[in-house]
Amino acid sequence: MDIPVKFKRTRIAPTPSGFLHLGNVLSFVITIGLARKTGASVLLRIDDMDRERYQDAYVQDIFNVLQYLELPYDEGPRSLQEFKESYSQTYRMPMYQQALQHLQNTGKVFACICTRSQLTQGAYPGTCMNSQYSLNTPNTNWRLVTDNSILNLKTLTGETPFTLPEQMQNFVVKKKDGHPAYQLTSVVDDVYFNVDLVVRGEDLWPSTIAQLHLAHYLPENTFHQATFYHHPLITDQEGKKLSKTAGSVSIQHLMKEGKKKKEIFQILARFANLPHQNVYDWRSLATAYFNTH
């Protein structure tokens, strides 16, 4: 992969809702590898706004894995304590609230009282769109008013036009618990940290398009200037995407089994269908990946 472009900053952005697995590490390695190729700084941004599933143990696991596998990053917290004292997304809540207030002031959101059990089709059917529930109604989501406008997404190989996928129509920007939703916090954070290279798995294409859509509604939008790279996912033996509930492929599990750093990278290379004979650290794994893709 030849990348003549230079970037300022990228990020690894794990969510502390479970223990990191092989797929997370592959994404980290690709991100760090692209950063080193393009001169970008790597920011560790831990997305902890999902307070229902958050645990300190999951944050500590992130630091354990990064340290054990010697995965380098340039900015961000170096310990659980430093994260909790200075880097948690809860400290950026005023920025998220300001973005939500702007969406409210410009009429770009509506209240939705639907429960998950009522929404079984995947795509939101627009049930509450014309109901005119007050945005202050307790226990309601705020959903974005979306359309089918064409969005130009910048990739490493050029711009690609997209429209919002059906399953992302009228997506949630504020959850029933009052917290801002992932799509909003991710956009606000990437703009705040001046991220201009976003690396994600292929499964997050819909989120990328949704976030580009949302960013056009927000003031001082620079998100559309970022470049995106979506990498292939690794799967389990049944062909399913790896999950944080899949303990056997968690890095914590492999570490407890006594697997050395080199062994974990070789296991990861095999899962990713990469040549593994010469893989022994993140650099060699990144080389194997970029020589293959």
Summary of the structure (lengths in Angstrom):
residues: 293
radius of gyration: 19.6
end to end distance: 6.4
largest distance: 60.9
contacts: 901
relative contact order: 0.17
helix: 41%
strand: 15%
